[in-house]
Each structure stands twice: as structure tokens, then as C-alpha cells.
Amino acid sequence: MRNLCPEDHLDKVKTLADRVARSYGLEIFEVLLRRESVGWVVRITIDRPPANASSADETRDAIAIEDCKRVSADLSAVLDVNVSFDFSYTLEVSSPGLDRPLRDLADCKRFKGRLARIVTTEAIDGQRHLVGRITAVEDEQVVIETKCRIHRIPWLVVVRARLEIEL
């Protein structure tokens, strides 16, 4: 197999990682190929597809260490056979974490009822940084309830959104 530039590697790694993750009923959240101080790192973030609407079991959605181990072992073997890296690399497989990013309105719907931190490009009700519970997604807006009020945030003005860790 021919050597690929890093951008070509990324596409190939995404395809292979997706195949391995799907074999375990998982999905790919993110794939990164980066040059870091320790050398090249292939960072794969795996996730469990959302449960159906009737399931409120958050532990069912959690990625376990065993999931990461299985995907890492299989993906390592698949990469060794299918990709000719012209550099050494470290493979890391992890979950999005408890404070996972919310990438789109579908993620907001999935985590309705959870506490989120949202940063916007323009002030919403006088604030650009809001922390509140996701209560709904309506008309391209995420609706969150803070201690003081309900905020309707157009997704187009969201710069960053992530779940907050609740103790």
C-alpha cells in the first residue's frame, strides 16, 4: 500500500475506525491525527448511539473502559494491515466524557434534562455564557432553564456547548 500524507491518513483512519466501532454497536464521535510533543497521535473518541426516546438509562449510554480496550486492540490491528504510516504514532481511544461537547441540536435533544454550559457570539438575555438545564429544542433553538429564567438560544449563535458534570 502506498504511503499517504497525513490528510489522506485521516480519511482512511476514519473509515476503518467507523467499521471497528460499528462492529461493537458503537459510533465514532471524533477522529484526530495530530503532531504533538510526543510525536504523532491518532486520537479516536467513541460513543454509544443514542438510546430510543423511551430509555432514560444514562448508564446504558456510557462508554466503559472495556469498550475502549476492545476498539483500541481491533483498530490497532486493522491500521497495521491497512495503512502504511510513514511515521510512528500513538493510538488513543476514549469516550467524549461526562462534560462532552454538544455538537448540534440533535445532541441537545439527546441530553434533554441535563445541565449544559453554552457560550454564544452575541448576548442572549444580556449574557454570552449561560449555564442551565436543557428543557427543549424548538425551531433551531436550544431552550435552557437557569435559576432565574428560561432562555431560548438560537443554535446559529452558539460558539461552544458542553454538558456540565453534576455531582
C-alpha positions in Angstrom: 0.0 0.0 0.0 1.3 3.5 -0.9 2.3 6.0 1.8 -0.2 8.7 2.4 0.0 12.3 3.5 -1.5 13.0 7.0 -4.8 14.3 5.5 -5.2 11.1 3.5 -4.3 9.1 6.6 -7.1 10.8 8.5 -9.8 9.8 5.9 -8.6 6.2 5.9 -8.4 6.1 9.7 -12.0 7.5 10.0 -13.3 4.8 7.7 -11.5 2.0 9.5 -12.4 3.3 12.9 -16.0 3.6 11.9 -16.1 0.0 10.8 -14.5 -1.3 14.0 -16.7 0.8 16.2 -19.9 -0.3 14.4 -18.8 -4.0 14.9 -19.3 -3.3 18.7 -22.5 -1.3 18.3 -20.7 2.0 18.8 -20.1 5.1 16.7 -17.3 7.5 16.1 -17.6 10.8 17.9 -14.3 12.3 16.7 -11.1 11.3 14.9 -7.9 13.4 15.2 -4.5 12.9 13.7 -2.1 15.4 15.3 1.6 16.0 15.7 2.2 16.6 19.4 5.3 16.9 21.5 5.4 13.1 21.9 5.1 12.6 18.2 2.1 11.7 16.0 -1.1 10.8 17.9 -4.2 9.1 16.4 -7.0 10.1 18.8 -10.3 8.3 18.4 -13.3 9.2 20.5 -16.1 6.6 20.5 -19.7 6.9 21.6 -22.7 4.8 22.0 -25.6 5.7 19.6 -28.5 7.4 21.4 -31.0 5.1 23.1 -34.5 5.3 21.9 -36.7 8.0 23.4 -38.3 5.6 25.9 -35.0 4.8 27.5 -33.9 7.1 30.3 -31.0 4.9 31.4 -27.9 7.2 31.2 -25.6 4.3 32.3 -26.6 2.5 29.1 -25.1 5.4 27.1 -21.8 5.4 29.0 -18.7 4.1 27.3 -16.8 1.7 29.5 -13.1 1.2 29.7 -13.7 -2.3 28.2 -15.3 -0.6 25.1 -12.1 1.5 24.6 -9.8 -1.5 25.1 -11.7 -3.6 22.5 -11.9 -0.9 19.9 -8.2 0.0 20.5 -7.0 -3.5 20.1 -9.0 -4.2 17.0 -8.3 -0.8 15.4 -4.6 -1.2 16.1 -4.5 -4.5 14.2 -6.6 -3.1 11.3 -4.5 0.0 11.0 -1.3 -2.1 10.9 -2.7 -4.1 8.0 -4.4 -1.4 6.0 -2.5 1.9 6.4 1.2 2.4 5.7 2.1 5.2 8.1 5.5 6.7 7.2 5.8 7.8 10.8 5.3 6.2 14.2 2.2 7.1 16.2 0.4 6.6 19.4 -3.2 5.3 19.2 -5.6 6.7 21.9 -9.2 5.6 22.2 -11.5 7.3 24.7 -15.1 8.4 25.4 -16.4 12.0 25.0 -16.5 12.2 28.8 -19.1 13.4 31.3 -18.6 17.0 30.1 -18.9 16.1 26.5 -19.3 18.7 23.8 -22.8 19.3 22.4 -22.1 19.4 18.6 -25.6 20.1 17.3 -29.3 20.3 18.2 -29.6 16.5 18.0 -27.1 16.3 20.8 -29.1 18.8 22.8 -32.3 16.8 22.2 -30.5 13.6 23.3 -29.4 15.2 26.5 -32.6 17.0 27.4 -32.9 17.3 31.2 -29.1 17.6 31.6 -27.1 20.7 32.8 -25.2 22.4 30.0 -22.8 25.4 29.6 -23.3 27.4 26.4 -21.2 30.2 25.1 -22.6 32.4 22.3 -21.3 35.0 19.9 -23.9 37.5 21.0 -25.7 38.2 24.3 -28.8 36.2 25.0 -30.9 38.0 27.6 -27.8 40.0 28.5 -25.4 37.0 28.8 -22.9 35.3 26.5 -22.1 32.5 29.0 -25.1 30.6 30.2 -25.4 27.5 32.4 -28.8 25.8 32.7 -30.8 22.7 32.2 -31.8 21.8 28.7 -35.5 21.7 28.6 -36.3 21.6 24.9 -35.1 22.1 21.3 -37.6 24.2 19.3 -37.3 26.0 16.0 -33.5 25.7 15.7 -33.1 26.9 19.3 -32.0 25.2 22.4 -34.1 26.1 25.4 -32.4 26.1 28.8 -33.7 26.9 32.2 -31.3 28.7 34.7 -32.1 29.6 38.3 -33.6 32.9 37.1 -35.4 32.3 33.9 -35.8 30.3 30.6 -33.5 31.2 27.7 -34.1 30.5 24.1 -30.7 30.3 22.3 -30.6 30.2 18.5 -28.1 27.5 17.6 -26.5 29.7 15.0 -25.0 32.0 17.7 -23.6 29.1 19.8 -19.8 29.0 19.8 -19.4 26.2 22.3 -21.8 24.0 24.2 -21.0 21.1 26.6 -22.6 19.2 29.3 -21.7 20.1 32.9 -20.7 17.4 35.4 -23.3 17.1 38.0 -22.4 15.7 41.4 
